[in-house]
Amino acid sequence: MIGARALMQTLVDSGVDVCFMNPGTSEMHFVHELDAVPQMRGVLALFEGVATGAADGYARMTGRPAAVLLHLGPGLGNGLANLHNARRAHSPVVTIVGAHATYHEHYDAPLQSDIESVARNVSGWYRASAFSREVGRDVAAAVAASLQPPGQVVTLVVPADVSWSQGAVPARPRALPPAQPVDNEAVDQAAAVLTSQEPTLLLLGGVGTREPGLRAASRICAATGAQMLGEVFPARQPRGAGVPPLERLAYLAEAAQKQLQGIQHVVLAGARSPVSFFAYPGRPSDLVPDGASVHTLADGTEDVTATLEALADRVAPGTAPQPRTWPRPRPRPARSMSTPWPRQLAPPCRRTRSSSTRRRPPASACRPPPRTRHATTGSPKPAGRSARACPPHSALRSPPPTGKCCACKPTAAPFTPTRRCGRWPASGPT
């Protein structure tokens, strides 16, 4: 079995069955093996940024790792922006980068680059396979690393000769580490802060913005009177009827300072302490009000949802979440013949109707004038204003010179329809 086949089979066995790709020459063996492993679905993108963005969105919505195949260092660089977004959102993305053959690197080909330096900007885990027999083991380690809480982008570099060489064996998927238990000490500290009757903010982030975390946080705020906000750019946030509403922290520093004004305690649940996106002259970078204290209930590596539910059971037993309620549309009242039209629903007056809404004449009333024959040549000509065989010698101008056609006169009056009593004439000129 070649390395590309073992790579793909290990991905499928580890639960990765979709690969977004923008491949090149070094990745053709991976593309060829798509037919041999039908469980893997390949999605071709015409630009690396599209492929990495699609992998990020797939991982956010499904919660499962997504694979993306890129071509050498330049291809990885083209998709770096959306990989940065995936890193900030803690999306489990397995980035597979094809490289030149190991014996071809010292020739310094035009697309040769330092892939590791580019990948380290967005990757929490990096590895380059040196032999085909190591590909299966490296892929299983990459998938497991991408799922480490709270999720991260990983990069695996596969040289071309490792991909086409024989001797590879698929590896078994690695078991994920168990979830960390709830920190009871952090729950006790947060419960004491929330029940102190002091202005407190519960800031949600990560999986805390999902529906189970929102319901638990809504219970906490309904029982304690605390304010609830979400991070500026949540990875995923459900909305709609039946889901507790979540207002997000403002993007601009001035607006965020107004939201946090008067807050004395900030409790973090899967979120980081709020800071401004950019530095401004004369303004602090830390958005936490002066004198306020920050308490970490659970960070991204812990079970945020279970911690919020434990805190809700502590401070809000028996309290129901406050979901968003949408008003029902009012039915349209029935109108009888004796009831006048409301002003906003009354039909427009015919006398005040604009010119754009006036009734147009039927198509039969706008027929062209009949055609006649030229007195001399016998050729057809229109009978209207343009029915003059020799316009320069028309009777409306100077008389025709001697020896020229003397029958060049209008054969009929021009057709000028007039409107009488609101009706168009039904026939042409008379």
Buried (B, 14 or more C-beta within 10 A) or exposed (E): BBBBBBBBBBBBBBEBBBBBBBBBEBBBBBBBBBEEBEEBEBBEBEEBBBBBBBBBBBBBEEBBBBBBBBBBBBBBBBBBBBBBBBBEBBBBBBBBBBBBBBEBEEEEEEBBBEBBEBBEEBBBBBBBBEBBBBBBBBBBBBBBBBBBBBBBBBBBBBBBBBBBBEBBBBBEBBEEEEEEEBBEEBBEBBBEBBBEEEBBBBBBBBBBBBBBBBBBBBBBBBBBEBBBBBBBBBBBBEEEEEBBBBEBBBEEBEEBBEBBEEBBBBBBBBBBEBBBEEEEEEEBEEBBBEEBEBBBBBBBBBBBBBBBBBBBBBBBEEBEBBBEEEEEEEEEEEEEEEEEEEEEEEEEEEEEEEEEEEEEEEEEBEEEBEEEEBBEEEEEBBBBBEBBBBEEBBEEEEEBEEEEBEEBBBBBEEBEEEEEEEEBBEEBBE
